[in-house]
Amino acid sequence: MGFRIPPSLGLLAPLPLLIAVYIIKFLFNLVRWRCSVLQLRAQGLVINLDHISHIVELKIDILQPMPPYSIFLGHLPVVQKIISSLPSDAHPHYLPDELRRTYPELGPNFYLDLTPFAPSMLVLTSPDVIHQVTQVHPLEKFPSMKTFLMPLTGGLDIVTMKGQMWKLWRGIFNPGFSAGHLMTLVPSIVLKTETFRSILEAHAEK
């Protein structure tokens, strides 16, 4: 009598091969991406020094364009080191500034590669550069913002709108952000800040 493989097991036979192919493809794409990030590091960053009388373009050779980098793990070890030094409930927004404190050789803007656990990014902490990418030459919003807001707004929100529709609604909102109106809110902001400070002090004393 010959041994017969159950049909259900026969369907699973190619599974190890498929998993192996997937792992190899994943590692290949990961290494290829890491190499592209290394190319960015080699290129350095260019910064506009417009706080002097004329704009000067300076190739950043002294200031590093990213923290110490691993071809296999990217910036994951660096980020893990920083996160382990923070309270467990610390907000992720602390991370960029903590990186700058830990690595003072970093410039005000630097690359951060957290692939495959998070998208790679260019961290901007320079007000001048932030103004460029949000006001002078506005960049596209990150796709996940639209994905998150779409079920809530159906695309009718000022964060992800574009073109004339955005200009129309931004104009409607402008008075609320005028300097004159914001100054009227200062007393309330100060009062709430003092209340918040007293709460923090009470917790600190405990």
C-alpha positions in Angstrom: 0.0 0.0 0.0 1.4 3.4 -1.0 1.3 6.3 1.4 -1.1 9.0 0.3 -0.7 12.7 1.3 -3.9 14.2 2.5 -5.2 16.9 0.1 -5.1 19.5 2.9 -1.3 18.8 3.5 -0.7 18.9 -0.3 -2.0 22.5 -0.4 0.4 23.5 2.4 3.5 21.9 0.7 4.6 25.1 -1.1 4.1 27.2 2.0 7.8 27.0 3.3 9.0 27.9 -0.2 6.7 30.9 -0.3 7.8 32.0 3.1 11.5 31.7 2.1 10.9 33.7 -1.1 9.1 36.4 0.9 11.9 36.6 3.5 14.6 36.9 0.7 12.6 39.6 -1.1 12.1 41.5 2.1 15.8 41.4 3.0 16.8 42.4 -0.5 14.5 45.4 -0.5 15.6 46.3 3.0 19.3 46.2 2.1 18.7 48.2 -1.1 16.8 50.8 1.0 19.6 51.0 3.5 22.1 51.6 0.7 20.0 54.5 -0.6 20.0 56.0 2.9 23.8 55.7 3.0 23.9 57.6 -0.3 21.9 60.4 1.3 24.4 60.5 4.2 27.3 60.7 1.7 25.6 63.6 -0.1 25.2 65.6 3.1 22.6 68.4 3.6 22.5 71.9 2.2 21.3 74.7 4.6 20.3 78.2 3.7 21.8 80.7 6.1 19.4 83.6 5.5 19.9 85.2 9.0 22.8 87.1 7.5 22.7 89.9 4.9 22.5 87.5 2.0 21.6 83.9 1.4 24.5 81.5 1.5 24.3 77.9 0.5 26.6 75.8 2.7 27.4 72.1 2.3 27.2 70.5 5.7 30.4 68.6 6.1 31.0 69.2 9.8 27.4 68.7 11.0 26.3 65.1 10.4 23.1 64.6 8.3 22.0 61.6 10.5 22.8 59.8 13.7 25.2 56.7 13.7 23.8 54.3 11.1 23.7 50.5 10.7 23.5 48.9 7.3 21.3 46.1 8.8 19.3 47.9 11.5 19.3 51.5 10.3 18.7 53.9 13.2 16.7 51.4 15.2 19.5 50.8 17.8 20.0 54.6 18.2 16.3 55.1 18.7 16.0 52.2 21.1 18.8 53.7 23.2 17.0 57.0 23.4 13.6 55.5 24.1 15.0 53.3 26.9 16.3 56.4 28.7 12.8 58.1 28.6 9.8 57.3 30.8 7.7 54.5 29.4 4.8 56.9 28.7 6.9 59.6 27.1 5.4 61.0 23.9 7.2 60.0 20.6 7.6 63.7 19.8 10.4 63.9 22.4 12.5 61.6 20.2 13.9 64.2 17.7 15.0 66.6 20.3 16.5 63.9 22.5 18.5 62.7 19.4 19.9 66.2 18.9 20.9 66.3 22.6 22.6 62.9 22.5 24.4 63.7 19.2 25.3 67.4 19.2 27.2 66.9 15.9 23.8 66.6 14.2 22.6 69.6 12.2 19.2 71.2 12.8 17.7 68.9 10.1 18.6 65.2 9.8 17.5 61.9 8.3 16.0 59.2 10.4 15.6 55.6 9.0 13.2 53.4 11.1 12.4 51.0 8.3 10.6 48.5 8.4 8.8 49.6 11.6 8.1 53.2 10.5 8.6 55.3 7.4 12.0 56.9 7.0 11.9 60.7 7.4 13.7 63.9 7.3 13.4 65.6 10.7 13.2 69.4 10.5 13.9 71.5 13.5 15.0 74.7 11.7 12.2 77.3 11.7 13.5 78.6 8.3 13.4 75.2 6.7 10.0 74.4 8.2 8.7 77.7 6.8 10.0 76.7 3.4 8.2 73.3 3.2 5.0 74.6 4.7 4.6 78.1 3.3 7.0 78.9 0.5 7.0 75.6 -1.2 4.2 73.5 0.5 4.9 69.8 0.3 2.2 67.1 0.1 0.7 66.0 3.3 1.7 62.6 4.6 -0.7 60.0 3.0 -1.6 58.5 6.4 -3.2 61.9 7.4 -5.7 61.6 4.6 -6.3 57.9 5.4 -7.0 58.8 9.1 -9.3 61.8 8.4 -11.2 60.4 5.4 -13.7 58.4 7.5 -14.3 61.5 9.7 -14.5 64.3 7.1 -15.0 62.6 3.8 -12.0 64.6 2.5 -13.7 68.0 3.4 -11.1 69.1 5.9 -8.6 72.0 5.8 -5.7 69.6 6.6 -5.9 67.5 3.4 -7.7 69.9 1.0 -5.9 71.2 -2.0 -6.0 74.1 -4.6 -8.9 76.5 -4.7 -11.0 74.6 -2.2 -8.2 74.9 0.4 -7.7 78.6 -0.4 -11.4 79.3 0.1 -11.6 77.6 3.5 -8.2 78.8 4.7 -9.4 82.4 4.0 -12.5 81.7 6.2 -10.3 80.5 9.0 -7.7 83.3 8.7 -9.4 85.8 11.1 -9.3 83.3 13.9 -5.5 83.2 13.6 -4.9 86.9 13.2 -2.4 88.5 15.6 -5.1 90.9 16.9 -7.5 88.0 17.8 -4.7 85.8 19.3 -3.7 88.7 21.6 -7.2 88.7 23.1 -6.7 85.1 24.1 -3.5 85.7 26.0 -5.1 86.2 29.5 -7.0 83.0 29.2 -3.9 81.1 27.9 -1.8 82.5 30.9 -4.5 81.5 33.4 -4.7 77.9 32.0 -1.0 77.7 31.9 -0.7 78.7 35.6 -3.3 76.1 36.5 -1.4 73.4 34.6 1.8 74.5 36.2 0.3 74.2 39.7 -0.9 70.7 38.9 2.6 69.7 37.7 4.1 71.1 40.8 1.7 69.2 43.0 2.7 65.9 41.2 6.4 66.8 41.4 6.2 67.3 45.2 4.7 63.8 45.6 
